Amino acid sequence: MRRKLKNLTVQVIIGIILGIIVGFLFPEFVAKLKVLADGFIKLIKMVIAPIIFFTVVIGIGNMGDLKKVGRIGGKAL
């Protein structure tokens, strides 16, 4: 049983189930957590752009042929 709890998928599913239960049992508490949820969403949005940028930069940097970089770079734009 302990081994299954180390699996990230199982942890996420347990968290979702617990969140649903807490939402039904304590709706006023969940309303107070809206600030935390909004901050989390803003952090995720803030991280997306650098991840995409660095993925493209690393992908171009790992290509050896400059002609491939130009062709793929044009397609990407």
Phi and psi in degrees as a GROMACS rama.xvg file:
@    title "Ramachandran Plot"
@    xaxis  label "Phi"
@    yaxis  label "Psi"
@TYPE xy
-63.7219  -33.1086  ARG-2
-66.9013  -37.7176  ARG-3
-67.3153  -31.7928  LYS-4
-71.9251  -16.6304  LEU-5
-81.2058  -13.6882  LYS-6
-72.795  128.648  ASN-7
-62.9425  -37.5777  LEU-8
-61.5123  -42.867  THR-9
-64.8633  -40.4452  VAL-10
-63.4793  -40.4271  GLN-11
-66.391  -43.782  VAL-12
-63.288  -42.1897  ILE-13
-61.9317  -42.0244  ILE-14
-62.8652  -40.3086  GLY-15
-64.6671  -45.3035  ILE-16
-62.2017  -44.3308  ILE-17
-63.7642  -37.4127  LEU-18
-64.1273  -39.8327  GLY-19
-65.2888  -43.3523  ILE-20
-63.3863  -46.4774  ILE-21
-63.4768  -37.6989  VAL-22
-62.9159  -38.175  GLY-23
-75.5985  -38.3959  PHE-24
-81.072  -35.3362  LEU-25
-130.826  69.1303  PHE-26
-63.8229  -31.2027  PRO-27
-69.1911  -33.1494  GLU-28
-68.2197  -39.2891  PHE-29
-66.246  -36.0958  VAL-30
-62.9954  -33.6517  ALA-31
-71.3897  -23.8649  LYS-32
-83.5678  0.365232  LEU-33
-59.598  -36.4043  LYS-34
-62.0242  -43.0488  VAL-35
-64.4687  -42.0997  LEU-36
-65.043  -42.052  ALA-37
-63.4051  -40.4825  ASP-38
-63.5983  -39.4988  GLY-39
-63.9831  -43.6041  PHE-40
-62.9186  -40.1379  ILE-41
-64.7818  -39.4222  LYS-42
-63.1847  -41.9976  LEU-43
-62.8565  -44.1721  ILE-44
-62.3507  -35.2931  LYS-45
-69.9154  -27.9874  MET-46
-86.9057  -23.4526  VAL-47
-62.3704  -47.5685  ILE-48
-60.6026  -47.5635  ALA-49
-63.8931  -34.0209  PRO-50
-64.2261  -45.0837  ILE-51
-64.8283  -44.037  ILE-52
-59.9655  -49.1103  PHE-53
-69.5175  -29.1526  PHE-54
-64.1117  -43.8149  THR-55
-66.2578  -43.9361  VAL-56
-63.0802  -44.7289  VAL-57
-67.0123  -38.4804  ILE-58
-62.461  -43.1072  GLY-59
-68.527  -38.5339  ILE-60
-65.6499  -29.5527  GLY-61
-83.8443  -7.84609  ASN-62
-81.9237  135.198  MET-63
-85.3101  -39.3258  GLY-64
-88.3781  126.916  ASP-65
-69.3773  -26.5715  LEU-66
-66.038  -38.4098  LYS-67
-64.5131  -39.97  LYS-68
-61.7155  -43.4936  VAL-69
-64.6981  -43.9002  GLY-70
-65.4701  -48.8835  ARG-71
-69.4467  -37.8083  ILE-72
-61.1373  -40.1893  GLY-73
-64.8642  -41.0128  GLY-74
-65.4274  -38.258  LYS-75
-65.8615  -37.4974  ALA-76
